[in-house]
């Protein structure tokens, strides 16, 4: 079936794009244009690929799992640093890389380790990737959850044009920190 990819940096964009080109099925490649100015190392290996459907744990942790993709990976990593300094809480950050199919095993294994889940994405809350993740985690790992699953999304309104309103519309680092504190009952 159709696959959907959403890279968070140039490294995984290259590896995922090569996999998408080699895939016999349609692959939708979603890029956040703000990421175009972000720099990262890129593999020079001509055979380098990142398999579709495999998430990447970008930060190991033991207390809370954040599942995210695209530009929200950077905001989630920044929030995890602040939380580590403020409360000494270790956050595991998972970069989905592919949002269809989802790497359910990596997510479930992480939730079974941390017992808490925060889904972070730059999209509307209704019928989102985070909603799908919350649904399958509830079905497959409910007994491991020590707190309700939290979702951090954009506001449920059309995207505003004003840059000041855009900041209120899009999820910010502070929103992620609040969600982490809520699942840790701080």
TIRO-628954 format. One record per residue: y negated, x negated, z negated of N, C-alpha, C, O in turn; residue in one letter. Coordinates in steps of 0.001 Angstrom, whole numbers, padded with zeros to 6 digits, always signed. Each point is the difference from the previous one (the first is absolute). Last residue first. Layout:
N
YXZYXZYXZYXZA...
This chain:
186
-016209-003610-037934-001065-000799-000648-001262+000844-000060-001026-000458-000502X+005805+001143+002408-000519+000733-001150-001033-000824-000793+000026-000048-001230X+002253-000829+005565+000348-000839-001161-000491+000608-001309+000146-000604-001062X-001052+002648+005251+001456-000081-000056+000495-000876-001133+001163+000082-000397X-005885+000346+001022+000600+001306-000295+001520-000070-000088+000589+000577-000913X-003065-004412+002251-000172+000276-001428+000618+001324-000393+000560+000119-001090X-000612-001182+005642+000911-000900-000721-000090+000257-001499+001021+000099-000679X-004043+002219+003393+001364+000503+000202+001023-000864-000741+000939+000521-000601X-005446-001961+000623+000144+001221-000806+001417+000553+000114+000586+000401-001005X-001702-004036+003766+000082-000414-001404+000204+001203-000905+000821-000048-000915X-001645+000856+005442+001343-000551-000174+000209-000417-001454+001060+000245-000576X-005317+001197+001829+000927+001135+000046+001439-000467-000229+000780+000675-000674X-004189-003925+001083-000101+000703-001282+000962+001192-000068+000564+000287-001056X-001086-002698+005114+000783-000761-000980+000000+000711-001349+001021+000027-000687X-001828+003218+004746-000608-001260-000424+000893-000674-001044+000907+000625-000550X-000608+003379+004819+000468-000510-001295-000621-001375-000285-000077-000857+000881X-002651+004331+002228+001154-000900+000055+000435-000448-001390-000835-000127-000895X-003001+003010+001360+001128+000623+000690+001260-000857-000074+001085+000510-000282X-005338-001987-001332+000521+001038-000894+001246+000657+000577+000855+000483-000742X-003095-003700+003312+000500-000674-001203+000581+001010-000993+000974-000291-000695X-003168+001928+004533+001293-000586+000362+000629-000707-001203+001213+000075-000195X-005619+001617-000056+001005+001044-000169+001400-000519+000324+000984+000438-000595X-004522-003378+001309+000059+000310-001439+001044+001086-000279+000759-000090-000965X-001698-001103+005453+000750-001061-000682+000101+000256-001501+001005-000353-000619X-001386+004265+004448-000837-000820-000867+000844-001043-000733+001070+000319-000518X+000978+003088+003184-000601-001051+000815-000799-000980-000854-000014-001197+000285X+004540+004206-001846-001457+000036+000178-000502-001169+000831+000669-001028+000101X+004209+003824-000145-000598-001329-000196-001509+000070+000236-000437+000413+001074X+003106+004005-002785-000162-000814+001215-000713-001314-000314-000814-000070-000921X+003595+002014-003093-001122+000518+000806-000066-000805+001293+000609-001067+000078X+001946+000387-004521+000557+001020+000897-001120+000738+000740-000126+001223-000069X+000258-006523-001799-000365+001360-000389+000530+000985+001042+000157-000349+001170X+002592-004115-001646-001375+000336+000344-000277+001418-000495+000921+000738-000349X+002864-003093-002396-000279+000318+001403-001500+000100+000234-000801-000087-000930X+005090-001129-002741-001411-000313+000193-000263+000145+001491+000545-000747+000813X+003433+002530-004584-000407-000289+001360-001503-000270+000017-000780+000729-000614X+005174-000796-003214-001415+000219+000331-000243-000378+001451+000550-000982+000499X+003829+002623-003946-000459-000789+001143-001459+000343+000273-000389+001168-000014X+002502-000702-004996-000136+000695+001286-000489-000952+001091-000757-000931-000274X+003563-001239-003648-001308+000655+000124-000022+000760+001321+000749-000331+000918X+002977-002259-002174-000516+000169-001360-001366+000687-000008-000573+000236-001063X+005202-000626+004555-001448+000127-000160-000379+000239-001460+000522+000905-000650X+004009-001154+002522-000578-001308-000297-001497+000075-000276-000581-000961-000506X+003352+004717+001870+000389-000413-001347-000559-001359-000400+000048-000365-001175X-000719+002170+005645-000726+000754-001022+000301-000497-001413-000910-000120-000821X+002140-001243+005643-000188-000891-001151-000726+000687-001153-000653-000664-000805X+001859+002770+005144+000980-001073-000099-000138-000894-001230+000923-000753-000313X-003809+004666+001449+001388+000398+000260+000999-001091-000334+001086+000294-000501X-005763-001119+000102+000368+001054-000961+001463+000400+000169+000702+000245-000982X-002469-003205+004112+000182-000683-001288+000383+001018-001070+000859-000276-000837X-001929+001903+005119+001328-000622-000033+000226-000799-001279+001143-000126-000438X-005345+002391+000953+001118+000949+000109+001339-000712-000072+000875+000430-000751X-004874-002995+000862+000152+000695-001286+001198+000943+000031+000741+000094-000978X-001903-002175+005017+000561-000970-000950+000229+000661-001348+001062-000172-000599X-003232+002722+003843+001397-000207+000378+000690-000964-000966+001140+000222-000407X-005741+000422-000095+000700+001242-000359+001489-000128+000306+000839+000430-000792X-003708-003924+002160+000215+000001-001456+000725+001245-000484+000793-000072-000938X-002174-000168+005411+001126-000913-000207+000337-000048-001489+001172+000005-000376X-003584+004473+001633-000242-001418+000254+001279-000815-000148+001039+000523-000404X-002667+004441-000150+000962-000416+001022-000182-001463+000407+000034-000334+001184X-003970+001660-004029+000974+001004+000430+000867-000556+001124-000523-000520+000986X-003178-002037-002875+001134+000133-000919+001084+000966+000470+001167-000175-000351X-004345-002963+003611-000121+001222-000783+001233+000174-000884+001086-000453+000362X-002266-004528+000812+000261+001212+000781-000199+001210-000895-000154-000127-001214X+000729-005063+000499-001284+000461+000510+000250+001193+000923-000163-000092+001216X+003230-001770-005618-000203+000023+001446-001354+000573+000352-000592+000766-000760X+004530-002011-003452-001400-000204+000370-000113-000008+001514+000683-000769+000678X+002753+002127-005189-000070-000085+001461-001479-000055+000386-000784+000858-000405X+003878-001997-004223-001301+000428+000500+000033-000210+001517+000271-001105+000469X+003517+001220-004916-000346-000085+001411-001399+000541+000257-000369+001079-000466X+004426-003004-003522-001275+000661+000262-000374-000204+001462+000299-001041+000584X+003548-001025-002778-000008+001355-000575-001308+000759+000182-000209+001034-000634X+002219-005661+002003-001280+000175-000696-000128+001333-000728-000752+000104-000968X+004792-001372+003467-000372-001164-000810-001234+000282-000860-000030-000352-001179X+001607+003549+004296+001049-000136-001014-000296-001180-000932+000426-000001-001155X-003217+000652+004872-000245+001045-001004+001047-000066-001113-000321+000234-001166X+000903-003138+004833-001186-000370-000769-000286+001016-001104-000297-000380-001132X+003792+001277+004170+000350-001155-000843-001170-000413-000879+000187-000336-001169X-000970+003710+004381+000843+000487-001103+000372-001143-000941-000064+000159-001219X-002342-001311+005135-000819+000828-000898+000815+000450-001206-000454-000133-001136X+002678-002228+004551-000941-000886-000687-000835+000779-001005-000239-000475-001111X+003154+002999+003847+000739-000857-000932-000942-000903-000788+000124-000100-001221X-001744+002909+004802+000257+000705-001258+000676-000893-001028-000298+000103-001190X-002710-000687+005547+001005-000853-000645+000269+000577-001393-000508-000499-001004X-001231+003327+005477-000377-000626-001263+001161-000832-000525+001164+000356+000184X-002119+000705+005190+000641+000484-001218-000499-000757-001230-000398-001161+000090X-002974+001788+001504+001122+000810+000468+000911-000883+000817-000411-000442+001073X-003186-001451-003272-000039+001250-000756+000976+001046+000544+000174+001070-000584X-000856-006749+000255+000459+001077+000879-000014+001283-000823+000618+000062-001064X-002593-003611-001158+000007-000551+001356+000415+001036+001044-000682+000161+001013X+000087-000247-006225+001013+000695+000799+000208-000633+001371+001135-000065+000473X-002615-002180-005135-000654+000295+001277+001064+000615+000902+000945-000678+000404X-001363+000162-005983+000850+000054+001185-000846+000406+001195-000638+001053+000000X+000074-003154-005326-000667+000613+001147+000905-000115+001216+000393-001097+000398X-000217+000934-006122+000734-000345+001213-000661+000749+001154-000067+001229-000012X-001926-002855-005005+000118+001007+001054+000822-000556+001148-000250-001110+000471X-000707+000239-006086+000447-000599+001262+000266+001096+001018+000815+000894-000231X-004176-001374-004306+001023+000825+000653+000319-000635+001353-000896-000293+000792X-002555-000727-004485+001218-000799+000131+001177+000818+000542+001126-000105-000488X-005929+001421-000043+001051+000587-000841+001301-000794-000011+000959+000409-000655X-005128-001885+002964-000496+000980-000977+001087+000444-000987-000258+000110-001199X+001175-003135+004913-000964-000610-000922-000375+000940-001138-000132-000430-001146X+002942+002118+004516+000700-001120-000663-000922-000646-001028+000417-000266-001127X-002229+003559+003934+000865+000598-001028+000744-001080-000779+000183+000119-001212X-002766-001478+004914-000888+000495-001060+000827+000570-001155-000299-000262-001165X+002617-001097+005032-000572-001169-000698-000858+000449-001183+000090-000561-001092X+001629+003889+003942+001073-000574-000820-000488-001239-000757+000420-000229-001134X-003311+002326+004256+000167+000829-001201+001065-000587-000917-000154+000026-001221X-000402-002077+005382-001171-000247-000842+000091+000802-001300-000294-000522-001075X+003587+001270+004296+000156-001340-000573-001167-000349-000917+000188-000606-001055X-000426+004630+003452+001050+000085-001025+000228-001354-000664+000201-000070-001213X-003176+000365+004877-000583+000653-001173+001020+000097-001137-000363-000128-001169X+001869-001623+005268-000996-000887-000599-000613+000613-001257-000166-000681-001012X+003167+003291+003553+000731-001108-000624-000986-000914-000719+000252-000419-001130X-001675+004070+003880+000139+000265-001432+000829-001060-000719-000008-000058-001230X-000710+000244+006054-001105-000607-000754+000119+000216-001510-000585-000752-000779X+005111+001539+003161-001247-000247+000702-001060-000595-000927+000316-000869-000813X+003422+003248-001911+000069-000596+001332-001411-000174+000553-000968+000548-000529X+004317+000613-004376-001203+000141+000795+000211-000600+001386+001076-000518+000297X+000928+001460-005718+000456+000031+001383-001202+000338+000862-000675+001005-000224X+001696-003007-005015-000972+000595+000918+000614-000093+001383+000395-001081+000437X+001643+000834-005788+000144-000211+001438-001149+000694+000721-000274+001175-000241X+000982-003333-005038-000403+001121+000852+000241-000397+001456-000227-001149+000379X+001759-001795-003935-000493+001142-000770-000329+001244+000821+000246+001115-000458X+001245-005779+001799+001059+000647-000776-000431+001302-000667+000837+000707-000561X-001919-004208+005280-000446+000498-001293+001115+000739-000695+001036+000287+000599X-002808-003383+004211+001086+000369-000916-000595+000479-001319-000999-000543-000472X-001070+000566+005572-000273-000449-001364+001127+000496-000893+000205+001207-000133X+000009-000427+004730-001049-001019+000081-000402-000520-001366-000652-001039-000101X+004953+003436+002791-000550-000061-001357-001013-001138-000011+000378-001171+000025X+001307+004262+004231-000187-001343-000521-000587+000088-001404-001032+000639-000205X+004227+002679+003870-001220-000202-000777-000031-001434-000525+001017-000694-000005X+001507+002951+004439+000160-000824-001198-001349-000215-000668-000934-000524+000606X+001738+002862+003651+000691+000726-001056+000234-000800-001261+000667+000481-000917X-001156-003083+005505-000583+001310-000281+000824+000671-001094+001225-000114-000025X-001589-005319+000528+000778+001192+000371-000712+001293-000384-000585+000105-001078X-001648-004747+002479+000217+000712-001256+000739+001276+000377-000526+000823+000749X+000141-005953+001799-000155+001466+000006+000089+000497-001435+000525-000693-000871X-000594-004263+004086-000402+000703-001224-000142+001504+000256-000707+000424+000915X+001786-004277+002128+001007+001016-000295-000346+000836-001230+000805+000819-000442X-003500-004555+001995+000074+000962+001112+001018+001120-000228-000075+001040+000655X-002939-003830-004320+001385+000077+000465+000090+001039+001125-000335+001166-000213X-003529-002186-002566+000024-000578+001355+001399+000034+000601+000189-000381+001155X-002898+003563-005105+001114-000872+000353-000121-000485+001446-000346+000762+000902X-003839+000484-004114+000902+000655+000941+001074-001004+000387-000289-001177+000217X-003760+002152-004399+000859-000896+000776+000905+000828+000912+000403+001111-000345X-005095+001008-000960+001211-000409-000693+000807-000907+000909-000202-000027+001214X-004920+003076-001805+000770-001106+000556+001241-000252-000855-000028+000141-001223X-003578+004196+002484+000755-000719-001032+000844-001086+000664+000637+000235+001027X-003289+002993+001437-000792-001138-000490+000717-000789-001099-000471-001068-000390X+002378+005037+002344-000196-000967+001086-000771-001234-000476+000202-001093+000530X+000728+005179-003132+000856-001170-000190-000178-001062+001088+000451-001133-000168X-002586+005417+000289-000658-000860-000991+000812-001277-000234-000554-001039-000360X+002208+004596+003146-000943-000903+000661-000747-000902-000971-000474-001062+000402X+005488+003102-000700-001283+000311-000608-001009-001014+000533+000162-001202-000210X+004553+003083+002577-000776-001115-000523-001284+000522-000635-000643+000909+000526X+005913+000735+001379-001274+000408-000590-000710-001210-000602+000555-000693-000852X+003518+002103+004552-000537-001167-000699-001393+000341-000505-000938+000068+000795X+005821+002374+001003-001437+000226-000165-000530-001114-000897+000493-000187-001113X+004017+000625+004422-000541-000496-001266-001504+000222+000012-000697-000477+000895X+005639+002132+001934-001462-000057-000138-000406-000487-001394+000607+000375-001003X+004086-002133+002863-000596+001299-000299-001518-000123-000088-000524-001107-000120X+003396-002685+000791+000234+000901+001135-000645+001376-000187-000177+000741+000968X-001439-005746-002927+000731+001217-000368+000128+000921+001212-000949+000166+000765X-001564-004386-000914+001434-000156+000266+000815+001256-000296+001170+000075+000377X-005867-000282-001288+000172-000216+001435+001480-000059+000366+000408+000508+001045X-001538-000261-005607-000305+001268+000678+000207-000126+001505+000540+000910+000630X-000156-004773-003303+001145+000896-000209-000203+001322+000725+000940+000553+000572X-004490-003570-000520+001100-000545+000795+001254+000867-000151+000721+000228+000972X-004411+000866-003624-000279+000301+001405+001122-000525+000896+000409+000675+000945X-000278-001676-005561+000323+001407+000246-000232+000376+001462+000763+000778+000574X-001943-005145-002019+001444+000200-000115+000428+001420+000300+001034+000219+000632X-005698-001263-000672+000688-000709+001077+001508+000270-000039+000605+000326+001021X-003210+001435-004499-000328+000676+001264+000730-000666+001158+000550+000682+000865X-000347-002535-005229+000984+001053+000256-000333+000809+001249+000883+000642+000568X-003822-004185-001540+001367-000523-000066+001010+001093+000301+000838-000140+000891X-005485+001145-001365+000370-000491+001330+001412-000564+000033+000650+000035+001044X-001719+003886-004555-000626-001285+000305+000488-000492+001361+000887+000607+000600X+000500+003568-002453-001086-000238-000948-000712-001325+000247-001037-000268-000606X+004028+004235+003797-000092-001325-000626-001207-000134-000920-000990+000721+000134X+004186+003274+001884-001385-000135-000440-000160-001328-000746+000194-000050-001214X+003390+003462+004599-000276-001287-000636-001464-000049-000399-000859+000504+000725X+005117+003105+000879-001437-000143-000232-000221-001251-000841+000588-000162-001068X+003400+002656+004659-000325-000804-001176-001513-000108-000101-000709+000083+001003X+004699+003402+001505-001301-000671+000007-000210-000744-001316+000411+000469-001061X+004654+000318+002413-001186+000802+000000-001252-000847+000000+000056-001229+000038X
